[in-house]
């Protein structure tokens, strides 16, 4: 019954989910690593949160 609901709700995305679940040990570190990289890049940016308008005031 759950499988029928998933098939109805996800439709064509179901096959992408199957590939993800089969290869979770590969995809999870990639996703977490990318998220951490984006956070670190955002925090280390010298211009984060400042614009020219606020600097000139």
Secondary structure, DSSP 8 states (H G I E B T S, - for coil): -HHHHHHHHHTTHHHHHHHHHHTHHHHHHHHHHHHHHHHHHHHH-TTTT--HHHHH-
